[in-house]
């Protein structure tokens, strides 16, 4: 064998070794840095969601004030009002005792740790999946704004891991609902897969995790909460990447938005019922119901796509082309036309959902 052949083989081996690191490690990192820089240029400050929905409301609780604004407060349509049920706010009280920058740093680490932990819980061992997920646009977007959605990947993953244990699965789903009530649709996953005891635990647990923390703060804002949520949805929903925004050329009224989301939810739930049988039926139903939570909600934000990382990880435990799909979010967010942007966002969410519906080997499912 000639020296030239040996040299060529050495270059080929080096390329095979370095190539994946560059493509699946360095390049996603560069994209994440570029996206962070872009978000910093477009918005005045980082941690906007964390400050408005958790940190400041938690400080209000420490001061003995209500964490919720009056539904008629005009600042609701220009600020970032507190709309989470009290459980999330009370969990944030310890961070409210320190200054915002330090609290946001700790919170960001927690969000990333929850995302990585969720992947670990559902069986991901491929470092390339961690790299692509943690540096993906929906995760970067969620960390930049400090949104609690990323933290919810953990109970979502636990709900899957404990799916044969009614109490723990129910409590995991209850936690999801108690933080973001629109995730109540995940109880349909339990019903369709005939985990009725888990569904009952989820219902009772969600009620308890909503009411008991509210009792701790003296039920401040409890009576006006439905009106507050309705006001926030009416103010912000049409400007988000939601189904009603994508179909705003059809109808724009509040009732019309609710009907649109309800019809799409019913269609996807019917699909889940049809696909529930078979070795992959469980994860297919979960993927569809997570998809319903993302695409059939009147108010949708870019980081919601991160929720689909859990069923995607379950269905595809080793890296493949599907793990690159969330990276399409960044160019989509650059679209100025609201209808087109919302349409492309919803299409992306549905494509990621479909990618999680692919069949897997029987032994892979058994290990999950």
Buried (B, 14 or more C-beta within 10 A) or exposed (E): EEEEEEEEEEEEEEEEEEEBEEBBBEBBEEBBEEBBEBBEEEEEEBBBBBBBBBBBBBBBBEEEEBBBBBBEEEEBEEEBBBBBBBBBBBBBBEBBEEEBEEBBEEBBEBBBBBBBBBBEBBBBEBEBBBBBBBBBBBBBBBBBBBBBBBBBBBBBBBBBBBBEBBEBBBBBBBBBBBBBBBBBBBBBBBBBBEBEBBBBBBBEBBEEBBBEBBEEBEEBBBEBBEEBBEBBBBBBBBEBBBBBBBBBEEEEEBEBBEEBBEEBBEEBBEBBBEBBEEBBBBBBBBBBBBBBBBBBBBBBBBBBBBBBBBBBBBBBBEBEEBBBBBBBBBEBBEBEEBEEBBBBBBBBBBBBBBBBBBEBEEEBBEEB
